[in-house]
Amino acid sequence: MRQVTLPNYPTSGNEAVERPAKPKAPVTVKIAFSLSLLSAIGFAVGGLLYLRQENAILQGLSANHPKGLQPSQYATYAKDTVVVVAVTSVLFAVFYLLLDLAMLSGRNWARITMTVLVVLGIVANLLGGIDWATLIFLVVALLTVAMLYMPTSSEFFTAAKRARLNRS
């Protein structure tokens, strides 16, 4: 007589199914989170500080008389510029914070998105000129990305994906 081995399926809904635990973020991901959080705070603070630049923009417009803009429009243009920059900076900071939280929970798409944003930011800053604040941003951004691709970070993102797939 031939013996057949059946898979070990639960016989009722009462048996506990062992699932892998959600991995904890390693130090490298926590450092990347902290650095990126620092960048987000920098975006928000920088944008809010830019609100104080309205007079400088107004003076620049008055001195240069740009084509297509009447002197009566300078004040509105200066005010609109600082508001748009401030709001955009704060929104970008919120987006960075959401990416940070996704990275901390092991979402690889957040790591990739952060990498793309950092590369685009580096290119934009190199084209626009570098001052001390830009240099600090570049160093923090590069350190953030470097931490996200350290071996322990990569293992964390892989384990987090595996745990999510096994839970579903």
C-alpha positions as CSV (number, residue, x, y, z in Angstrom):
1,M,0.0,0.0,0.0
2,R,1.3,3.5,-0.9
3,Q,1.3,6.2,1.7
4,V,0.2,9.7,0.7
5,T,1.4,12.7,2.7
6,L,-1.0,15.6,2.8
7,P,0.0,19.2,3.4
8,N,-0.3,20.4,6.9
9,Y,-3.4,22.6,6.6
10,P,-5.3,23.9,9.6
11,T,-8.4,21.8,10.2
12,S,-10.5,24.6,11.6
13,G,-10.3,28.4,12.0
14,N,-9.2,28.0,15.6
15,E,-5.5,27.1,14.9
16,A,-3.0,29.9,15.2
17,V,-1.1,30.6,12.0
18,E,2.4,31.8,12.7
19,R,3.3,35.0,10.9
20,P,6.6,36.8,10.8
21,A,6.8,39.7,13.2
22,K,7.1,43.2,11.8
23,P,10.8,44.0,11.7
24,K,12.1,46.9,13.8
25,A,13.9,49.7,12.0
26,P,17.7,49.4,12.4
27,V,19.9,52.3,13.6
28,T,20.8,53.2,10.0
29,V,17.1,53.8,9.0
30,K,16.5,55.7,12.3
31,I,19.5,58.0,11.4
32,A,18.2,58.5,7.9
33,F,14.8,59.3,9.4
34,S,16.4,61.9,11.8
35,L,18.4,63.5,9.0
36,S,15.4,63.6,6.7
37,L,13.3,65.1,9.5
38,L,16.0,67.7,9.9
39,S,15.6,68.5,6.2
40,A,11.9,68.7,6.5
41,I,12.2,71.2,9.4
42,G,14.7,73.1,7.3
43,F,12.2,73.4,4.4
44,A,9.5,74.6,6.7
45,V,11.6,77.1,8.5
46,G,13.2,78.4,5.4
47,G,9.9,78.8,3.7
48,L,8.5,80.7,6.6
49,L,11.6,82.9,6.9
50,Y,11.2,83.7,3.2
51,L,8.0,85.6,4.1
52,R,10.3,88.3,5.4
53,Q,11.8,88.8,1.9
54,E,8.9,90.7,0.4
55,N,10.7,94.1,0.7
56,A,13.9,92.8,-0.8
57,I,12.0,91.4,-3.8
58,L,10.1,94.7,-4.1
59,Q,13.4,96.6,-4.1
60,G,14.9,94.3,-6.7
61,L,11.9,94.8,-9.0
62,S,12.0,98.5,-8.6
63,A,15.7,98.6,-9.4
64,N,15.5,96.3,-12.5
65,H,12.1,97.2,-14.0
66,P,11.4,93.7,-15.5
67,K,9.6,93.6,-18.8
68,G,5.9,92.7,-18.7
69,L,5.4,94.0,-15.2
70,Q,4.1,97.5,-14.5
71,P,5.5,99.3,-11.4
72,S,2.0,99.3,-9.9
73,Q,2.2,95.4,-10.0
74,Y,5.5,95.1,-8.1
75,A,4.0,95.0,-4.6
76,T,1.5,92.3,-5.6
77,Y,4.1,90.3,-7.4
78,A,6.5,90.5,-4.4
79,K,3.7,89.4,-2.0
80,D,2.5,86.6,-4.2
81,T,6.1,85.3,-4.6
82,V,6.8,85.1,-0.9
83,V,3.5,83.4,-0.2
84,V,3.9,80.8,-3.0
85,V,7.5,80.0,-1.8
86,A,6.4,79.7,1.8
87,V,3.4,77.5,1.1
88,T,5.4,75.3,-1.3
89,S,8.2,74.9,1.3
90,V,5.8,73.9,4.1
91,L,3.9,71.5,1.8
92,F,7.3,70.0,0.8
93,A,8.2,69.6,4.4
94,V,4.9,67.8,5.1
95,F,5.6,65.5,2.1
96,Y,9.1,64.8,3.4
97,L,7.6,63.9,6.8
98,L,5.1,61.5,5.2
99,L,8.0,59.9,3.3
100,D,10.0,59.6,6.5
101,L,7.2,57.8,8.3
102,A,6.8,55.4,5.4
103,M,10.5,54.7,5.4
104,L,10.5,54.1,9.1
105,S,7.7,51.5,8.5
106,G,9.8,49.7,5.8
107,R,8.2,50.9,2.6
108,N,10.8,50.6,-0.1
109,W,8.9,52.9,-2.5
110,A,9.5,55.7,0.1
111,R,13.3,54.9,0.0
112,I,13.3,55.1,-3.8
113,T,11.2,58.3,-3.8
114,M,13.5,59.9,-1.3
115,T,16.5,58.9,-3.5
116,V,14.9,60.5,-6.6
117,L,14.1,63.7,-4.7
118,V,17.6,64.0,-3.3
119,V,19.1,63.5,-6.8
120,L,16.8,66.1,-8.3
121,G,17.6,68.4,-5.4
122,I,21.3,68.0,-5.9
123,V,21.1,68.7,-9.6
124,A,18.8,71.8,-9.1
125,N,21.1,73.2,-6.4
126,L,24.2,72.6,-8.5
127,L,22.6,74.5,-11.4
128,G,21.4,77.3,-9.1
129,G,24.6,77.9,-7.3
130,I,25.8,76.8,-3.9
131,D,25.9,78.8,-0.7
132,W,26.5,77.5,2.9
133,A,22.8,76.5,3.4
134,T,22.8,74.6,0.2
135,L,26.0,72.8,1.1
136,I,24.5,71.8,4.4
137,F,21.4,70.5,2.6
138,L,23.5,68.5,0.1
139,V,25.6,66.9,2.9
140,V,22.5,66.0,4.9
141,A,20.7,64.7,1.8
142,L,23.6,62.5,0.8
143,L,24.0,61.1,4.3
144,T,20.3,60.3,4.4
145,V,20.4,58.4,1.1
146,A,23.7,56.6,2.1
147,M,22.0,55.4,5.4
148,L,19.0,54.1,3.5
149,Y,21.2,51.8,1.3
150,M,23.5,50.4,4.0
151,P,23.2,46.6,4.3
152,T,21.2,46.7,7.5
153,S,18.8,49.1,5.9
154,S,18.4,47.0,2.8
155,E,17.7,43.9,5.0
156,F,15.1,45.9,6.9
157,F,13.2,46.9,3.8
158,T,13.3,43.4,2.4
159,A,12.1,41.9,5.7
160,A,9.4,44.5,6.0
161,K,8.1,43.6,2.6
162,R,8.3,39.9,3.4
163,A,6.3,40.4,6.6
164,R,3.6,42.5,4.7
165,L,3.3,39.8,2.1
166,N,2.9,37.0,4.6
167,R,0.2,38.9,6.5
168,S,-2.0,39.2,3.5
